Amino acid sequence: MDQLMTIDPKDISVPALHGLMQGVVAPRPIAFASTVDKDGKVNLSPFSFFNMFSSNPPILIFSPSRRVRDNSTKHTLDNVHEHGEVVINIVNYAMVQQMSLSSTEYEKGVNEFIKAGFTEVPSEKVKPPRVGESPAAFECKVKQIIPLGDQGGAGNLVICEVLLIHFKKEILDEQGRVDTEKVDTVARMGGNWYCRAHGEALFEVPKPLETKGIGVDQLPERIRLSNVLTGNDLGMLGNVEHLPSDAEVREYHKHEKVQLLVAEYENDPTGFEEALHQLAQQYLHDGYVEIAWKILLQI
């Protein structure tokens, strides 16, 4: 069994706990929040404690934490208390360096749009401007602010109702749906690390919404306890509704790759089974679950 480091949050410093949690609760989407204070001065700042929590009504929540070093609050939090509106802009790879620059702790009243070189675009339903370079932006009213504590490191949940959404047409496909590759979003990891939702980093996993998989518990023991197949492999195998028929398995026995293994491991049943698992795994990694099953059932 893997060795564990077990931690009671009360036994370590807040900065250490903060770093450890951010290292594994990741990747985290970024709320690039533009706000105004009671005098109308603009502020722009990114927050990675962020996500969507409802679509009816449409709700986004982000959390500006109190600073650990001196327990002070951030300008964004002060602003949403003073003026309950915010625009949450989405960050993509083309703007990540400018976004990072905007997180500099400038004095109150300094406009990070100007400091980071972003374009202010007037919003239609709220006072804070949106970021012209952002692939999508949500104009929101603040419904509620929930403080989670009063000490350094404590979060403050800013619950935002979306009033209007802007999508750049260049990120949409022909059906008007968001094309993940075109958005090219970035997300926060721990420390100085980010990740990019693009290229080989993207993969699809079919949702079992309309089907009811047999489950890993129903896999034959020799497959479930395989030394070759991983948990991901077993999850794919368990997501089928039924196994191939005996006739289909017998027909696949004629396949060239199976016949090569039969000849190679004629007197080594253990090696034959392991080789079958390795071959099936290759097909699983390419998304051919049915073929993988036909291979695994050759024994």
Buried (B, 14 or more C-beta within 10 A) or exposed (E): EEEEEEEEEEEEEBEEBBEBEBEEEBBBBBBBBBBBBEEEBBBBBBBBBBEBEEEEEBBBBBBBBBEBEEEEBBBBBBBBBEBBBBBBBBBBBEBBEBBBEBBEEBEEEBBBBEBBEBEBBEBEEBBBBBBBBBBBBBBBBBEEBEEEEEEBBBBBBBBBBBBBEBBBEEBBEEEEEBEBEBBBBBBBBBEEEBBBBBEEEEEEEEEEEEEEBBEBEEBEEEBBEBEBBEEEBBBBBBBBEEBBEEEEBEEBEEBEBBEEBBEEBEEEEEEBBBBBBBBBBEBBEEEBBEBBBBBBBBE
